[in-house]
Amino acid sequence: MNNGDGDKNQFFHTSDFYISRVIKSAGLPLKDIQINNFGKATFVFENPKQTAEYLIKKHWNRELKITSLDLVEAINQLKTRLHERL
């Protein structure tokens, strides 16, 4: 996982599907899915004020409150977007 490279708009990149579902279900917009030559996907999220890092920290500290329905919807949306790219 890493942050964008200082562009005017900040982006957060991760190839971790489960972290992506947490970020998506918390409300950060998915900007793109990049597929490398080996077929590995990288999810790119808009990341104003380093919100993704804050959400991940809250997630690992078991302090992030997200409903199970939001997680399931995020999984379905990410899988749909991913399969559109393949």
N, C-alpha and C positions, 0 to 999 in steps of 0.2 A: 504494500500500500504506500502510496506517496501522494504528495500534494502537487498541484499544478506548478508550472515553472515561472511564477511571478507575472503572468499575464494580467491585463486589467481585470478580467473576470477570472476568479479562482475556480479551479477544478480539482476534484479528488479522483484518483485512479486506483482501482483495486481489481484483482483477478479472483478474489474470494467471493463466491456466490452468496454465502451466508451473511457476510458483512454487508454485501450489496442489498440483501433483502431488508436488513435492519435500517440502513440508510434510506432506502426507498420508502419503507413503511413509516419512517419518521417524517417524511415529507420533502426530502431533497429531490429535485428533478433529475432524472436520468438524461444526460445530454447525448451520450453516444455509447456504442459498444464497438470496441476495436478488436479485430481478429488478426492475430499475427500469422506468419507463414506456416506455423505448426498447428494452427487451429485453436490456439489458446485465446480465450476472450478476456478483455479488460473492460470493465465497466467504468464509465466516466460520468461523474456527477457534478452538477453545479455545487460550489462550496463557498457560499458567502461567509466571511468572517471565520473561516476554519470550523464551520459547523459540523462537518463529518467527523473530525477528530474528537470533538466534544461528545457527539452521539456514541461513537465507538467506546470512548472512555466510560460513559454512563452505562453502556451495554455490558462491558466486562466487569464493572463494579456492581452489576445487578440493580442499578438505579433507574434504568430507562423503562418507562411504562408504555408498552405498545400492546394493543389488543391482538388476540390470536387471529381474528378476522383480517386485520390490517396486514399481518405477516403473510397469511395465505394469499391475499390479494397481491401483495408485493411479489411473492414467488411466482404467481401466475403471470403477472405483467412482465417480469424479468425473463421468464422462460419464453413467453411469446415473442418479445423483442429479440432474444437470442436466436430463436429458431428462424426469425425473419432474416437474420444476417447470415445464416449458414447456407 
